[in-house]
Amino acid sequence: MPLQPLEHVNCFTVAGLRALAGKTGLSFTRPPILRSYLTLARRRALDPRLPKQVAKELARPFYRRLNPRNHHVWLRKPA
């Protein structure tokens, strides 16, 4: 099956990304949870007229961190 733009992101498992990162010398990292909230005001995601959206935006960083099927991966080059 040919890959379409941006679909290739879904072709990897976390285990596969860990193996690939190890072979290339990269290490997994996770930014502090508070950093996830820095862009909310800039994206206007906290509009008080949309309480459902506000609750979703505030819960999303915790969901991403605690979800075992999370595929949001951050890699770091060695210093």
PQR file with spaces between the fields and no chain letter, atoms N, CA, C, O and H, PARSE charges and radii, in Angstrom:
ATOM       1  N    MET     1       0.848   -1.179    0.000 -0.4000 1.5000
ATOM       2  CA   MET     1       0.000    0.000    0.000 -0.0000 2.0000
ATOM       3  C    MET     1       0.891    1.239    0.000  0.5500 1.7000
ATOM       4  O    MET     1       1.740    1.376    0.881 -0.5500 1.4000
ATOM       5  N    PRO     2       0.723    2.132   -0.952 -0.5600 1.5000
ATOM       6  CA   PRO     2       1.568    3.329   -0.992  0.2800 2.0000
ATOM       7  C    PRO     2       1.249    4.265    0.164  0.5500 1.7000
ATOM       8  O    PRO     2       0.125    4.306    0.664 -0.5500 1.4000
ATOM       9  N    LEU     3       2.252    5.004    0.570 -0.4000 1.5000
ATOM      10  CA   LEU     3       2.068    5.965    1.660 -0.0000 2.0000
ATOM      11  C    LEU     3       1.571    7.293    1.104  0.5500 1.7000
ATOM      12  O    LEU     3       2.017    7.743    0.048 -0.5500 1.4000
ATOM      13  H    LEU     3       3.165    4.970    0.164  0.4000 1.0000
ATOM      14  N    GLN     4       0.667    7.899    1.809 -0.4000 1.5000
ATOM      15  CA   GLN     4       0.176    9.215    1.453 -0.0000 2.0000
ATOM      16  C    GLN     4       0.830   10.222    2.397  0.5500 1.7000
ATOM      17  O    GLN     4       1.273    9.841    3.480 -0.5500 1.4000
ATOM      18  H    GLN     4       0.305    7.534    2.667  0.4000 1.0000
ATOM      19  N    PRO     5       0.903   11.493    2.013 -0.5600 1.5000
ATOM      20  CA   PRO     5       1.498   12.494    2.907  0.2800 2.0000
ATOM      21  C    PRO     5       0.856   12.467    4.289  0.5500 1.7000
ATOM      22  O    PRO     5      -0.369   12.458    4.414 -0.5500 1.4000
ATOM      23  N    LEU     6       1.661   12.456    5.289 -0.4000 1.5000
ATOM      24  CA   LEU     6       1.303   12.458    6.711 -0.0000 2.0000
ATOM      25  C    LEU     6       0.726   11.139    7.207  0.5500 1.7000
ATOM      26  O    LEU     6       0.590   10.969    8.419 -0.5500 1.4000
ATOM      27  H    LEU     6       2.656   12.463    5.188  0.4000 1.0000
ATOM      28  N    GLU     7       0.383   10.207    6.341 -0.4000 1.5000
ATOM      29  CA   GLU     7      -0.123    8.924    6.799 -0.0000 2.0000
ATOM      30  C    GLU     7       0.987    8.034    7.319  0.5500 1.7000
ATOM      31  O    GLU     7       0.740    7.143    8.131 -0.5500 1.4000
ATOM      32  H    GLU     7       0.493   10.346    5.357  0.4000 1.0000
ATOM      33  N    HIS     8       2.214    8.267    6.857 -0.4000 1.5000
ATOM      34  CA   HIS     8       3.326    7.425    7.299 -0.0000 2.0000
ATOM      35  C    HIS     8       3.529    7.517    8.806  0.5500 1.7000
ATOM      36  O    HIS     8       4.085    6.606    9.419 -0.5500 1.4000
ATOM      37  H    HIS     8       2.415    8.991    6.198  0.4000 1.0000
ATOM      38  N    VAL     9       3.080    8.612    9.395 -0.4000 1.5000
ATOM      39  CA   VAL     9       3.217    8.783   10.834 -0.0000 2.0000
ATOM      40  C    VAL     9       2.490    7.657   11.566  0.5500 1.7000
ATOM      41  O    VAL     9       2.920    7.239   12.641 -0.5500 1.4000
ATOM      42  H    VAL     9       2.628    9.352    8.897  0.4000 1.0000
ATOM      43  N    ASN    10       1.410    7.174   11.002 -0.4000 1.5000
ATOM      44  CA   ASN    10       0.609    6.137   11.630 -0.0000 2.0000
ATOM      45  C    ASN    10       1.127    4.731   11.376  0.5500 1.7000
ATOM      46  O    ASN    10       0.560    3.770   11.895 -0.5500 1.4000
ATOM      47  H    ASN    10       1.060    7.515   10.129  0.4000 1.0000
ATOM      48  N    CYS    11       2.172    4.587   10.603 -0.4000 1.5000
ATOM      49  CA   CYS    11       2.699    3.264   10.271 -0.0000 2.0000
ATOM      50  C    CYS    11       3.705    2.751   11.305  0.5500 1.7000
ATOM      51  O    CYS    11       4.201    1.632   11.167 -0.5500 1.4000
ATOM      52  H    CYS    11       2.632    5.368   10.181  0.4000 1.0000
ATOM      53  N    PHE    12       4.010    3.521   12.313 -0.4000 1.5000
ATOM      54  CA   PHE    12       5.002    3.136   13.304 -0.0000 2.0000
ATOM      55  C    PHE    12       4.341    2.826   14.634  0.5500 1.7000
ATOM      56  O    PHE    12       3.341    3.438   15.008 -0.5500 1.4000
ATOM      57  H    PHE    12       3.607    4.429   12.426  0.4000 1.0000
ATOM      58  N    THR    13       4.916    1.865   15.339 -0.4000 1.5000
ATOM      59  CA   THR    13       4.491    1.602   16.716 -0.0000 2.0000
ATOM      60  C    THR    13       5.490    2.286   17.637  0.5500 1.7000
ATOM      61  O    THR    13       6.588    2.647   17.214 -0.5500 1.4000
ATOM      62  H    THR    13       5.729    1.368   15.035  0.4000 1.0000
ATOM      63  N    VAL    14       5.110    2.462   18.887 -0.4000 1.5000
ATOM      64  CA   VAL    14       6.027    3.066   19.854 -0.0000 2.0000
ATOM      65  C    VAL    14       7.264    2.184   20.007  0.5500 1.7000
ATOM      66  O    VAL    14       8.379    2.696   20.111 -0.5500 1.4000
ATOM      67  H    VAL    14       4.218    2.169   19.231  0.4000 1.0000
ATOM      68  N    ALA    15       7.079    0.868   20.022 -0.4000 1.5000
ATOM      69  CA   ALA    15       8.227   -0.046   20.139 -0.0000 2.0000
ATOM      70  C    ALA    15       9.158    0.109   18.930  0.5500 1.7000
ATOM      71  O    ALA    15      10.380    0.103   19.084 -0.5500 1.4000
ATOM      72  H    ALA    15       6.174    0.452   19.937  0.4000 1.0000
ATOM      73  N    GLY    16       8.592    0.247   17.745 -0.4000 1.5000
ATOM      74  CA   GLY    16       9.399    0.444   16.551 -0.0000 2.0000
ATOM      75  C    GLY    16      10.160    1.759   16.580  0.5500 1.7000
ATOM      76  O    GLY    16      11.318    1.821   16.166 -0.5500 1.4000
ATOM      77  H    GLY    16       7.600    0.252   17.620  0.4000 1.0000
ATOM      78  N    LEU    17       9.505    2.819   17.075 -0.4000 1.5000
ATOM      79  CA   LEU    17      10.175    4.109   17.200 -0.0000 2.0000
ATOM      80  C    LEU    17      11.301    4.051   18.228  0.5500 1.7000
ATOM      81  O    LEU    17      12.353    4.661   18.038 -0.5500 1.4000
ATOM      82  H    LEU    17       8.564    2.768   17.411  0.4000 1.0000
ATOM      83  N    ARG    18      11.074    3.312   19.323 -0.4000 1.5000
ATOM      84  CA   ARG    18      12.137    3.172   20.333 -0.0000 2.0000
ATOM      85  C    ARG    18      13.345    2.451   19.739  0.5500 1.7000
ATOM      86  O    ARG    18      14.484    2.848   19.983 -0.5500 1.4000
ATOM      87  H    ARG    18      10.219    2.817   19.477  0.4000 1.0000
ATOM      88  N    ALA    19      13.103    1.399   18.966 -0.4000 1.5000
ATOM      89  CA   ALA    19      14.201    0.654   18.347 -0.0000 2.0000
ATOM      90  C    ALA    19      14.948    1.541   17.346  0.5500 1.7000
ATOM      91  O    ALA    19      16.179    1.552   17.324 -0.5500 1.4000
ATOM      92  H    ALA    19      12.178    1.076   18.768  0.4000 1.0000
ATOM      93  N    LEU    20      14.220    2.267   16.536 -0.4000 1.5000
ATOM      94  CA   LEU    20      14.841    3.152   15.554 -0.0000 2.0000
ATOM      95  C    LEU    20      15.628    4.268   16.243  0.5500 1.7000
ATOM      96  O    LEU    20      16.735    4.603   15.822 -0.5500 1.4000
ATOM      97  H    LEU    20      13.220    2.257   16.553  0.4000 1.0000
ATOM      98  N    ALA    21      15.061    4.833   17.291 -0.4000 1.5000
ATOM      99  CA   ALA    21      15.756    5.893   18.030 -0.0000 2.0000
ATOM     100  C    ALA    21      17.050    5.363   18.648  0.5500 1.7000
ATOM     101  O    ALA    21      18.077    6.041   18.618 -0.5500 1.4000
ATOM     102  H    ALA    21      14.162    4.560   17.633  0.4000 1.0000
ATOM     103  N    GLY    22      16.998    4.161   19.204 -0.4000 1.5000
ATOM     104  CA   GLY    22      18.196    3.563   19.799 -0.0000 2.0000
ATOM     105  C    GLY    22      19.296    3.344   18.781  0.5500 1.7000
ATOM     106  O    GLY    22      20.474    3.527   19.087 -0.5500 1.4000
ATOM     107  H    GLY    22      16.163    3.611   19.228  0.4000 1.0000
ATOM     108  N    LYS    23      18.923    2.955   17.575 -0.4000 1.5000
ATOM     109  CA   LYS    23      19.918    2.719   16.517 -0.0000 2.0000
ATOM     110  C    LYS    23      20.546    4.013   16.019  0.5500 1.7000
ATOM     111  O    LYS    23      21.678    4.008   15.536 -0.5500 1.4000
ATOM     112  H    LYS    23      17.966    2.807   17.326  0.4000 1.0000
ATOM     113  N    THR    24      19.826    5.111   16.132 -0.4000 1.5000
ATOM     114  CA   THR    24      20.341    6.386   15.642 -0.0000 2.0000
ATOM     115  C    THR    24      20.944    7.248   16.739  0.5500 1.7000
ATOM     116  O    THR    24      21.420    8.351   16.470 -0.5500 1.4000
ATOM     117  H    THR    24      18.906    5.115   16.524  0.4000 1.0000
ATOM     118  N    GLY    25      20.929    6.756   17.970 -0.4000 1.5000
ATOM     119  CA   GLY    25      21.530    7.499   19.071 -0.0000 2.0000
ATOM     120  C    GLY    25      20.610    8.527   19.717  0.5500 1.7000
ATOM     121  O    GLY    25      21.053    9.318   20.550 -0.5500 1.4000
ATOM     122  H    GLY    25      20.542    5.860   18.188  0.4000 1.0000
ATOM     123  N    LEU    26      19.348    8.522   19.346 -0.4000 1.5000
ATOM     124  CA   LEU    26      18.400    9.447   19.957 -0.0000 2.0000
ATOM     125  C    LEU    26      17.823    8.828   21.221  0.5500 1.7000
ATOM     126  O    LEU    26      17.787    7.606   21.365 -0.5500 1.4000
ATOM     127  H    LEU    26      18.988    7.879   18.670  0.4000 1.0000
ATOM     128  N    SER    27      17.377    9.672   22.127 -0.4000 1.5000
ATOM     129  CA   SER    27      16.746    9.156   23.344 -0.0000 2.0000
ATOM     130  C    SER    27      15.348    9.746   23.473  0.5500 1.7000
ATOM     131  O    SER    27      15.090   10.865   23.029 -0.5500 1.4000
ATOM     132  H    SER    27      17.406   10.665   22.011  0.4000 1.0000
ATOM     133  N    PHE    28      14.462    8.988   24.080 -0.4000 1.5000
ATOM     134  CA   PHE    28      13.105    9.457   24.317 -0.0000 2.0000
ATOM     135  C    PHE    28      13.118   10.474   25.447  0.5500 1.7000
ATOM     136  O    PHE    28      13.864   10.332   26.416 -0.5500 1.4000
ATOM     137  H    PHE    28      14.672    8.079   24.441  0.4000 1.0000
ATOM     138  N    THR    29      12.305   11.476   25.316 -0.4000 1.5000
ATOM     139  CA   THR    29      12.151   12.471   26.364 -0.0000 2.0000
ATOM     140  C    THR    29      10.684   12.865   26.424  0.5500 1.7000
ATOM     141  O    THR    29       9.909   12.541   25.524 -0.5500 1.4000
ATOM     142  H    THR    29      11.699   11.591   24.529  0.4000 1.0000
ATOM     143  N    ARG    30      10.320   13.540   27.446 -0.4000 1.5000
ATOM     144  CA   ARG    30       8.945   14.008   27.574 -0.0000 2.0000
ATOM     145  C    ARG    30       8.991   15.415   28.148  0.5500 1.7000
ATOM     146  O    ARG    30       9.536   15.622   29.232 -0.5500 1.4000
ATOM     147  H    ARG    30      10.949   13.804   28.177  0.4000 1.0000
ATOM     148  N    PRO    31       8.424   16.391   27.433 -0.5600 1.5000
ATOM     149  CA   PRO    31       8.443   17.761   27.960  0.2800 2.0000
ATOM     150  C    PRO    31       7.569   17.865   29.205  0.5500 1.7000
ATOM     151  O    PRO    31       6.639   17.077   29.379 -0.5500 1.4000
ATOM     152  N    PRO    32       7.859   18.824   30.061 -0.5600 1.5000
ATOM     153  CA   PRO    32       7.021   19.011   31.253  0.2800 2.0000
ATOM     154  C    PRO    32       5.569   19.270   30.855  0.5500 1.7000
ATOM     155  O    PRO    32       5.303   19.891   29.826 -0.5500 1.4000
ATOM     156  N    ILE    33       4.651   18.800   31.662 -0.4000 1.5000
ATOM     157  CA   ILE    33       3.228   18.907   31.324 -0.0000 2.0000
ATOM     158  C    ILE    33       2.782   20.368   31.227  0.5500 1.7000
ATOM     159  O    ILE    33       1.899   20.689   30.432 -0.5500 1.4000
ATOM     160  H    ILE    33       4.868   18.296   32.498  0.4000 1.0000
ATOM     161  N    LEU    34       3.375   21.246   32.017 -0.4000 1.5000
ATOM     162  CA   LEU    34       2.988   22.656   31.946 -0.0000 2.0000
ATOM     163  C    LEU    34       3.319   23.272   30.592  0.5500 1.7000
ATOM     164  O    LEU    34       2.668   24.225   30.165 -0.5500 1.4000
ATOM     165  H    LEU    34       4.092   20.985   32.663  0.4000 1.0000
ATOM     166  N    ARG    35       4.320   22.735   29.924 -0.4000 1.5000
ATOM     167  CA   ARG    35       4.676   23.250   28.601 -0.0000 2.0000
ATOM     168  C    ARG    35       3.545   23.022   27.595  0.5500 1.7000
ATOM     169  O    ARG    35       3.419   23.766   26.622 -0.5500 1.4000
ATOM     170  H    ARG    35       4.849   21.960   30.271  0.4000 1.0000
ATOM     171  N    SER    36       2.736   22.013   27.826 -0.4000 1.5000
ATOM     172  CA   SER    36       1.609   21.718   26.936 -0.0000 2.0000
ATOM     173  C    SER    36       0.561   22.823   26.964  0.5500 1.7000
ATOM     174  O    SER    36      -0.224   22.963   26.026 -0.5500 1.4000
ATOM     175  H    SER    36       2.838   21.409   28.616  0.4000 1.0000
ATOM     176  N    TYR    37       0.547   23.596   28.024 -0.4000 1.5000
ATOM     177  CA   TYR    37      -0.465   24.643   28.165 -0.0000 2.0000
ATOM     178  C    TYR    37      -0.010   25.999   27.630  0.5500 1.7000
ATOM     179  O    TYR    37      -0.815   26.929   27.569 -0.5500 1.4000
ATOM     180  H    TYR    37       1.184   23.482   28.787  0.4000 1.0000
ATOM     181  N    LEU    38       1.246   26.133   27.243 -0.4000 1.5000
ATOM     182  CA   LEU    38       1.761   27.432   26.829 -0.0000 2.0000
ATOM     183  C    LEU    38       1.107   27.969   25.562  0.5500 1.7000
ATOM     184  O    LEU    38       1.015   29.185   25.392 -0.5500 1.4000
ATOM     185  H    LEU    38       1.899   25.377   27.292  0.4000 1.0000
ATOM     186  N    THR    39       0.661   27.116   24.692 -0.4000 1.5000
ATOM     187  CA   THR    39       0.097   27.589   23.424 -0.0000 2.0000
ATOM     188  C    THR    39      -1.425   27.752   23.451  0.5500 1.7000
ATOM     189  O    THR    39      -2.010   28.182   22.457 -0.5500 1.4000
ATOM     190  H    THR    39       0.735   26.129   24.829  0.4000 1.0000
ATOM     191  N    LEU    40      -2.066   27.420   24.556 -0.4000 1.5000
ATOM     192  CA   LEU    40      -3.531   27.494   24.589 -0.0000 2.0000
ATOM     193  C    LEU    40      -4.048   28.911   24.341  0.5500 1.7000
ATOM     194  O    LEU    40      -4.970   29.100   23.548 -0.5500 1.4000
ATOM     195  H    LEU    40      -1.590   27.071   25.363  0.4000 1.0000
ATOM     196  N    ALA    41      -3.475   29.890   24.998 -0.4000 1.5000
ATOM     197  CA   ALA    41      -3.948   31.266   24.822 -0.0000 2.0000
ATOM     198  C    ALA    41      -3.664   31.748   23.402  0.5500 1.7000
ATOM     199  O    ALA    41      -4.481   32.455   22.811 -0.5500 1.4000
ATOM     200  H    ALA    41      -2.726   29.737   25.642  0.4000 1.0000
ATOM     201  N    ARG    42      -2.533   31.376   22.864 -0.4000 1.5000
ATOM     202  CA   ARG    42      -2.167   31.797   21.516 -0.0000 2.0000
ATOM     203  C    ARG    42      -3.133   31.210   20.480  0.5500 1.7000
ATOM     204  O    ARG    42      -3.460   31.862   19.488 -0.5500 1.4000
ATOM     205  H    ARG    42      -1.870   30.802   23.344  0.4000 1.0000
ATOM     206  N    ARG    43      -3.584   29.976   20.718 -0.4000 1.5000
ATOM     207  CA   ARG    43      -4.509   29.334   19.783 -0.0000 2.0000
ATOM     208  C    ARG    43      -5.953   29.703   20.069  0.5500 1.7000
ATOM     209  O    ARG    43      -6.858   29.238   19.377 -0.5500 1.4000
ATOM     210  H    ARG    43      -3.318   29.447   21.524  0.4000 1.0000
ATOM     211  N    ARG    44      -6.179   30.521   21.064 -0.4000 1.5000
ATOM     212  CA   ARG    44      -7.529   30.929   21.482 -0.0000 2.0000
ATOM     213  C    ARG    44      -8.396   29.727   21.816  0.5500 1.7000
ATOM     214  O    ARG    44      -9.577   29.683   21.473 -0.5500 1.4000
ATOM     215  H    ARG    44      -5.443   30.899   21.626  0.4000 1.0000
ATOM     216  N    ALA    45      -7.797   28.756   22.487 -0.4000 1.5000
ATOM     217  CA   ALA    45      -8.499   27.525   22.827 -0.0000 2.0000
ATOM     218  C    ALA    45      -9.287   27.656   24.124  0.5500 1.7000
ATOM     219  O    ALA    45     -10.040   26.750   24.484 -0.5500 1.4000
ATOM     220  H    ALA    45      -6.838   28.793   22.766  0.4000 1.0000
ATOM     221  N    LEU    46      -9.123   28.766   24.826 -0.4000 1.5000
ATOM     222  CA   LEU    46      -9.797   28.926   26.116 -0.0000 2.0000
ATOM     223  C    LEU    46     -10.904   29.975   26.036  0.5500 1.7000
ATOM     224  O    LEU    46     -11.002   30.844   26.901 -0.5500 1.4000
ATOM     225  H    LEU    46      -8.512   29.502   24.534  0.4000 1.0000
ATOM     226  N    ASP    47     -11.707   29.896   25.035 -0.4000 1.5000
ATOM     227  CA   ASP    47     -12.824   30.816   24.849 -0.0000 2.0000
ATOM     228  C    ASP    47     -13.916   30.483   25.866  0.5500 1.7000
ATOM     229  O    ASP    47     -14.490   29.396   25.810 -0.5500 1.4000
ATOM     230  H    ASP    47     -11.627   29.189   24.332  0.4000 1.0000
ATOM     231  N    PRO    48     -14.213   31.391   26.787 -0.5600 1.5000
ATOM     232  CA   PRO    48     -15.217   31.096   27.829  0.2800 2.0000
ATOM     233  C    PRO    48     -16.610   30.815   27.277  0.5500 1.7000
ATOM     234  O    PRO    48     -17.450   30.266   27.990 -0.5500 1.4000
ATOM     235  N    ARG    49     -16.870   31.179   26.030 -0.4000 1.5000
ATOM     236  CA   ARG    49     -18.181   30.900   25.431 -0.0000 2.0000
ATOM     237  C    ARG    49     -18.302   29.446   25.000  0.5500 1.7000
ATOM     238  O    ARG    49     -19.390   28.986   24.653 -0.5500 1.4000
ATOM     239  H    ARG    49     -16.188   31.625   25.451  0.4000 1.0000
ATOM     240  N    LEU    50     -17.173   28.712   25.021 -0.4000 1.5000
ATOM     241  CA   LEU    50     -17.161   27.310   24.603 -0.0000 2.0000
ATOM     242  C    LEU    50     -16.622   26.435   25.733  0.5500 1.7000
ATOM     243  O    LEU    50     -15.501   25.936   25.634 -0.5500 1.4000
ATOM     244  H    LEU    50     -16.289   29.085   25.303  0.4000 1.0000
ATOM     245  N    PRO    51     -17.388   26.238   26.797 -0.5600 1.5000
ATOM     246  CA   PRO    51     -16.881   25.505   27.956  0.2800 2.0000
ATOM     247  C    PRO    51     -16.477   24.062   27.656  0.5500 1.7000
ATOM     248  O    PRO    51     -15.547   23.542   28.271 -0.5500 1.4000
ATOM     249  N    LYS    52     -17.159   23.419   26.729 -0.4000 1.5000
ATOM     250  CA   LYS    52     -16.809   22.035   26.372 -0.0000 2.0000
ATOM     251  C    LYS    52     -15.410   21.990   25.746  0.5500 1.7000
ATOM     252  O    LYS    52     -14.617   21.096   26.044 -0.5500 1.4000
ATOM     253  H    LYS    52     -17.915   23.842   26.229  0.4000 1.0000
ATOM     254  N    GLN    53     -15.121   22.954   24.886 -0.4000 1.5000
ATOM     255  CA   GLN    53     -13.794   23.029   24.256 -0.0000 2.0000
ATOM     256  C    GLN    53     -12.725   23.340   25.301  0.5500 1.7000
ATOM     257  O    GLN    53     -11.633   22.773   25.250 -0.5500 1.4000
ATOM     258  H    GLN    53     -15.765   23.679   24.644  0.4000 1.0000
ATOM     259  N    VAL    54     -13.017   24.219   26.233 -0.4000 1.5000
ATOM     260  CA   VAL    54     -12.049   24.569   27.280 -0.0000 2.0000
ATOM     261  C    VAL    54     -11.717   23.328   28.105  0.5500 1.7000
ATOM     262  O    VAL    54     -10.547   23.054   28.372 -0.5500 1.4000
ATOM     263  H    VAL    54     -13.904   24.679   26.274  0.4000 1.0000
ATOM     264  N    ALA    55     -12.735   22.582   28.506 -0.4000 1.5000
ATOM     265  CA   ALA    55     -12.500   21.366   29.303 -0.0000 2.0000
ATOM     266  C    ALA    55     -11.664   20.362   28.517  0.5500 1.7000
ATOM     267  O    ALA    55     -10.770   19.725   29.073 -0.5500 1.4000
ATOM     268  H    ALA    55     -13.686   22.805   28.289  0.4000 1.0000
ATOM     269  N    LYS    56     -11.948   20.223   27.250 -0.4000 1.5000
ATOM     270  CA   LYS    56     -11.205   19.290   26.395 -0.0000 2.0000
ATOM     271  C    LYS    56      -9.739   19.713   26.283  0.5500 1.7000
ATOM     272  O    LYS    56      -8.843   18.876   26.387 -0.5500 1.4000
ATOM     273  H    LYS    56     -12.675   20.741   26.798  0.4000 1.0000
ATOM     274  N    GLU    57      -9.495   20.998   26.073 -0.4000 1.5000
ATOM     275  CA   GLU    57      -8.128   21.500   25.940 -0.0000 2.0000
ATOM     276  C    GLU    57      -7.342   21.354   27.243  0.5500 1.7000
ATOM     277  O    GLU    57      -6.140   21.090   27.216 -0.5500 1.4000
ATOM     278  H    GLU    57     -10.223   21.678   25.989  0.4000 1.0000
ATOM     279  N    LEU    58      -8.012   21.524   28.374 -0.4000 1.5000
ATOM     280  CA   LEU    58      -7.329   21.383   29.660 -0.0000 2.0000
ATOM     281  C    LEU    58      -7.037   19.926   29.999  0.5500 1.7000
ATOM     282  O    LEU    58      -6.054   19.637   30.681 -0.5500 1.4000
ATOM     283  H    LEU    58      -8.988   21.739   28.395  0.4000 1.0000
ATOM     284  N    ALA    59      -7.875   19.008   29.535 -0.4000 1.5000
ATOM     285  CA   ALA    59      -7.684   17.586   29.825 -0.0000 2.0000
ATOM     286  C    ALA    59      -6.728   16.900   28.859  0.5500 1.7000
ATOM     287  O    ALA    59      -6.129   15.882   29.207 -0.5500 1.4000
ATOM     288  H    ALA    59      -8.674   19.243   28.981  0.4000 1.0000
ATOM     289  N    ARG    60      -6.576   17.438   27.657 -0.4000 1.5000
ATOM     290  CA   ARG    60      -5.784   16.778   26.608 -0.0000 2.0000
ATOM     291  C    ARG    60      -4.349   16.438   27.030  0.5500 1.7000
ATOM     292  O    ARG    60      -3.924   15.310   26.779 -0.5500 1.4000
ATOM     293  H    ARG    60      -7.062   18.265   27.375  0.4000 1.0000
ATOM     294  N    PRO    61      -3.581   17.329   27.647 -0.5600 1.5000
ATOM     295  CA   PRO    61      -2.204   16.962   28.024  0.2800 2.0000
ATOM     296  C    PRO    61      -2.139   15.772   28.988  0.5500 1.7000
ATOM     297  O    PRO    61      -1.239   14.938   28.889 -0.5500 1.4000
ATOM     298  N    PHE    62      -3.084   15.698   29.907 -0.4000 1.5000
ATOM     299  CA   PHE    62      -3.102   14.568   30.840 -0.0000 2.0000
ATOM     300  C    PHE    62      -3.467   13.277   30.120  0.5500 1.7000
ATOM     301  O    PHE    62      -2.887   12.223   30.383 -0.5500 1.4000
ATOM     302  H    PHE    62      -3.815   16.375   29.988  0.4000 1.0000
ATOM     303  N    TYR    63      -4.432   13.367   29.209 -0.4000 1.5000
ATOM     304  CA   TYR    63      -4.834   12.192   28.444 -0.0000 2.0000
ATOM     305  C    TYR    63      -3.660   11.674   27.616  0.5500 1.7000
ATOM     306  O    TYR    63      -3.399   10.471   27.592 -0.5500 1.4000
ATOM     307  H    TYR    63      -4.902   14.223   28.996  0.4000 1.0000
ATOM     308  N    ARG    64      -2.957   12.574   26.944 -0.4000 1.5000
ATOM     309  CA   ARG    64      -1.817   12.155   26.134 -0.0000 2.0000
ATOM     310  C    ARG    64      -0.734   11.504   26.983  0.5500 1.7000
ATOM     311  O    ARG    64      -0.091   10.549   26.549 -0.5500 1.4000
ATOM     312  H    ARG    64      -3.169   13.551   26.964  0.4000 1.0000
ATOM     313  N    ARG    65      -0.532   12.014   28.183 -0.4000 1.5000
ATOM     314  CA   ARG    65       0.522   11.486   29.046 -0.0000 2.0000
ATOM     315  C    ARG    65       0.136   10.132   29.640  0.5500 1.7000
ATOM     316  O    ARG    65       0.993    9.264   29.802 -0.5500 1.4000
ATOM     317  H    ARG    65      -1.054   12.790   28.536  0.4000 1.0000
ATOM     318  N    LEU    66      -1.125    9.947   29.960 -0.4000 1.5000
ATOM     319  CA   LEU    66      -1.551    8.727   30.657 -0.0000 2.0000
ATOM     320  C    LEU    66      -2.064    7.634   29.729  0.5500 1.7000
ATOM     321  O    LEU    66      -2.198    6.486   30.153 -0.5500 1.4000
ATOM     322  H    LEU    66      -1.821   10.652   29.828  0.4000 1.0000
ATOM     323  N    ASN    67      -2.350    7.959   28.491 -0.4000 1.5000
ATOM     324  CA   ASN    67      -2.889    6.980   27.550 -0.0000 2.0000
ATOM     325  C    ASN    67      -1.777    6.021   27.102  0.5500 1.7000
ATOM     326  O    ASN    67      -0.786    6.467   26.523 -0.5500 1.4000
ATOM     327  H    ASN    67      -2.242    8.892   28.147  0.4000 1.0000
ATOM     328  N    PRO    68      -1.921    4.717   27.356 -0.5600 1.5000
ATOM     329  CA   PRO    68      -0.866    3.776   26.972  0.2800 2.0000
ATOM     330  C    PRO    68      -0.706    3.631   25.459  0.5500 1.7000
ATOM     331  O    PRO    68       0.328    3.150   24.996 -0.5500 1.4000
ATOM     332  N    ARG    69      -1.693    4.029   24.698 -0.4000 1.5000
ATOM     333  CA   ARG    69      -1.598    3.946   23.234 -0.0000 2.0000
ATOM     334  C    ARG    69      -1.140    5.267   22.608  0.5500 1.7000
ATOM     335  O    ARG    69      -1.262    5.469   21.400 -0.5500 1.4000
ATOM     336  H    ARG    69      -2.533    4.419   25.074  0.4000 1.0000
ATOM     337  N    ASN    70      -0.618    6.149   23.438 -0.4000 1.5000
ATOM     338  CA   ASN    70      -0.154    7.447   22.976 -0.0000 2.0000
ATOM     339  C    ASN    70       0.981    7.287   21.967  0.5500 1.7000
ATOM     340  O    ASN    70       1.948    6.570   22.225 -0.5500 1.4000
ATOM     341  H    ASN    70      -0.518    5.984   24.419  0.4000 1.0000
ATOM     342  N    HIS    71       0.865    7.941   20.841 -0.4000 1.5000
ATOM     343  CA   HIS    71       1.916    7.895   19.832 -0.0000 2.0000
ATOM     344  C    HIS    71       2.598    9.255   19.669  0.5500 1.7000
ATOM     345  O    HIS    71       3.320    9.473   18.696 -0.5500 1.4000
ATOM     346  H    HIS    71       0.080    8.523   20.632  0.4000 1.0000
ATOM     347  N    HIS    72       2.372   10.164   20.611 -0.4000 1.5000
ATOM     348  CA   HIS    72       3.097   11.435   20.580 -0.0000 2.0000
ATOM     349  C    HIS    72       4.468   11.166   21.182  0.5500 1.7000
ATOM     350  O    HIS    72       4.586   10.885   22.374 -0.5500 1.4000
ATOM     351  H    HIS    72       1.786    9.987   21.402  0.4000 1.0000
ATOM     352  N    VAL    73       5.484   11.250   20.369 -0.4000 1.5000
ATOM     353  CA   VAL    73       6.829   10.864   20.781 -0.0000 2.0000
ATOM     354  C    VAL    73       7.765   12.061   20.617  0.5500 1.7000
ATOM     355  O    VAL    73       7.743   12.744   19.593 -0.5500 1.4000
ATOM     356  H    VAL    73       5.388   11.478   19.400  0.4000 1.0000
ATOM     357  N    TRP    74       8.572   12.301   21.621 -0.4000 1.5000
ATOM     358  CA   TRP    74       9.590   13.345   21.569 -0.0000 2.0000
ATOM     359  C    TRP    74      10.945   12.674   21.682  0.5500 1.7000
ATOM     360  O    TRP    74      11.164   11.835   22.556 -0.5500 1.4000
ATOM     361  H    TRP    74       8.590   11.746   22.453  0.4000 1.0000
ATOM     362  N    LEU    75      11.846   13.046   20.797 -0.4000 1.5000
ATOM     363  CA   LEU    75      13.191   12.476   20.780 -0.0000 2.0000
ATOM     364  C    LEU    75      14.206   13.599   20.986  0.5500 1.7000
ATOM     365  O    LEU    75      13.968   14.752   20.626 -0.5500 1.4000
ATOM     366  H    LEU    75      11.668   13.728   20.087  0.4000 1.0000
ATOM     367  N    ARG    76      15.344   13.229   21.576 -0.4000 1.5000
ATOM     368  CA   ARG    76      16.385   14.195   21.853 -0.0000 2.0000
ATOM     369  C    ARG    76      17.723   13.687   21.328  0.5500 1.7000
ATOM     370  O    ARG    76      18.062   12.513   21.480 -0.5500 1.4000
ATOM     371  H    ARG    76      15.537   12.293   21.868  0.4000 1.0000
ATOM     372  N    LYS    77      18.480   14.597   20.706 -0.4000 1.5000
ATOM     373  CA   LYS    77      19.832   14.251   20.290 -0.0000 2.0000
ATOM     374  C    LYS    77      20.737   14.276   21.514  0.5500 1.7000
ATOM     375  O    LYS    77      20.497   15.047   22.443 -0.5500 1.4000
ATOM     376  H    LYS    77      18.205   15.551   20.583  0.4000 1.0000
ATOM     377  N    PRO    78      21.780   13.437   21.527 -0.5600 1.5000
ATOM     378  CA   PRO    78      22.703   13.479   22.665  0.2800 2.0000
ATOM     379  C    PRO    78      23.411   14.829   22.724  0.5500 1.7000
ATOM     380  O    PRO    78      23.710   15.436   21.695 -0.5500 1.4000
ATOM     381  N    ALA    79      23.666   15.276   23.924 -0.4000 1.5000
ATOM     382  CA   ALA    79      24.311   16.580   24.126 -0.0000 2.0000
ATOM     383  C    ALA    79      25.774   16.550   23.798  0.5500 1.7000
ATOM     384  O    ALA    79      26.455   17.569   23.917 -0.5500 1.4000
ATOM     385  H    ALA    79      23.422   14.783   24.759  0.4000 1.0000
